[in-house]
């Protein structure tokens, strides 16, 4: 089954965007880990950790979709 180049380009773009979002989430969590010691900051840090995990899962799903399409196109002929 042939996959259109435009579809592969879109999957690659989706993956890159998801990784960028993940990196942003990691940096936010890191910034909060270095903040003041207070209950409010702990709550923000925990929320940032949850966002990081969600962004990680989205990046991994986008990678899997893109990688599967590449394998289908170039390996499974």
C-alpha positions in Angstrom: 0.0 0.0 0.0 1.4 3.3 -1.0 1.3 6.3 1.4 1.2 9.7 -0.2 4.3 11.9 0.5 2.0 14.6 1.7 0.6 12.2 4.4 4.1 11.3 5.5 5.0 15.0 5.6 2.0 15.7 7.8 2.8 12.8 10.2 6.4 14.0 10.5 5.1 17.6 11.1 2.7 16.3 13.7 5.4 14.3 15.4 7.8 17.3 15.5 5.1 19.6 16.9 4.2 17.0 19.6 7.9 16.8 20.6 8.1 20.6 20.8 5.1 20.6 23.1 6.7 17.9 25.2 9.9 19.8 25.5 8.0 23.0 26.5 6.1 21.0 29.2 9.4 19.6 30.5 10.9 23.0 30.8 7.8 24.3 32.6 8.0 21.4 35.1 11.7 22.1 35.6 11.1 25.8 36.2 8.4 25.0 38.8 10.7 22.4 40.5 13.1 25.3 41.1 10.5 27.7 42.5 9.7 28.7 46.0 8.8 26.1 48.6 5.1 26.4 49.2 2.0 24.3 48.9 0.7 26.4 46.0 4.0 25.8 44.1 3.7 22.1 44.8 0.3 22.1 43.2 1.5 23.9 40.2 4.5 21.6 39.9 2.2 18.5 40.1 -0.1 20.0 37.4 3.0 20.6 35.2 4.1 17.1 35.7 0.7 15.9 34.6 0.9 18.1 31.5 4.4 16.7 30.8 3.1 13.2 31.0 0.2 13.9 28.6 2.6 15.7 26.2 5.0 12.7 26.3 2.2 10.3 25.5 1.0 12.5 22.6 4.6 12.6 21.2 5.0 8.9 21.6 1.7 8.3 19.8 2.6 10.7 17.0 6.0 8.9 16.7 4.3 5.5 16.5 2.0 6.6 13.8 4.8 8.2 11.7 7.1 5.2 12.3 4.4 2.7 11.3 3.6 4.6 8.2 7.3 4.7 7.2 7.7 1.0 7.9 4.6 0.3 5.8 5.9 2.4 3.0 9.5 1.4 2.9 9.8 -2.0 4.5 6.6 -3.9 4.0 6.2 -3.1 0.3 
